[in-house]
Amino acid sequence: MTEAENSGTAPTRAGFVAIIGAPNVGKSTLLNRLVGTKVSIVSPKVQTTRRRIIGITIEGPCQILFVDTPGIFAPKRRLESAMVKAASVGITDADLVLLLLDARKGIDANARLAIEQLRRERRPAFLVVNKIDAVPPERALPLIKEANEAYPFEATWIVSALNGDGCADLLRAVAKRLPEGPWLFPEDQLSDLSDRALAAEITREQIFLQLHQELPYSVTVETEGWAEAPDGSEVRIDQTIYVLRESQKPILIGRRGQQLKAIGEAARRELEKILEKRVHLFLFVKVRENWLDDPERYREMGLDFER
């Protein structure tokens, strides 16, 4: 339903909804499920999400701006501190917060940090227990009780972000909870990420999925070229994958370039589904020493650089 179609009926609503929680509890999977398309990358590794990403969806007269935040944990490095700060800002700016818990992990140390963060900000919040299909009900009930004793959640929702169970009901409840007001983005916009930034994220996702060492955490991807055909049917994308040390390049490239080729092929297929056009993806690997201490790299990721 568009704003015009809604004219004269229910008032329009709009608001920001931050999805927070410990690393790897399914925040990005839930965001993609609620928006109805892929706007945030997903991998089994923790700390995949580095920046705040807004996914936008319409539910009746309401435009919901879901904010996927980096996981909350005890940071040890500058990049990790910037990620946790981004999560904190997401809470502060939100009209509503969804605290996501993994039903299998319960309230572990990182989940407690997330609850503490929420307690400091005192924002209205729903408790969302994810991966409920992976545990028996008798394990979920004590978790729900403990969480609601730790914070006054307005409601509790039990979902499976992976298969969609409970997500439609959650979406309707969120829409009803947001304030009246005009929509904040065009009705056909799905994310605040540009296509160039999303393409870089998709390639980084494949690096996370295909490399099993610590290397993904030392990698950043930048889209440096974007040229569309005049009829819009295809696009050439040039990206550079930056690593910290020369010794890391062979891991990414692989023997006779096979690893880099596999990453590129998988990223290209994913991008063609998202962009709905033919994609020609060209990847290059370069060394950029100390990029983790470069303020410009943090600005590109939408993170604050703290000296």
Order of alpha helices (4+ residues) and beta strands (2+ residues): alpha-beta-alpha-beta-beta-alpha-beta-alpha-beta-alpha-beta-alpha-alpha-beta-beta-alpha-alpha-beta-alpha
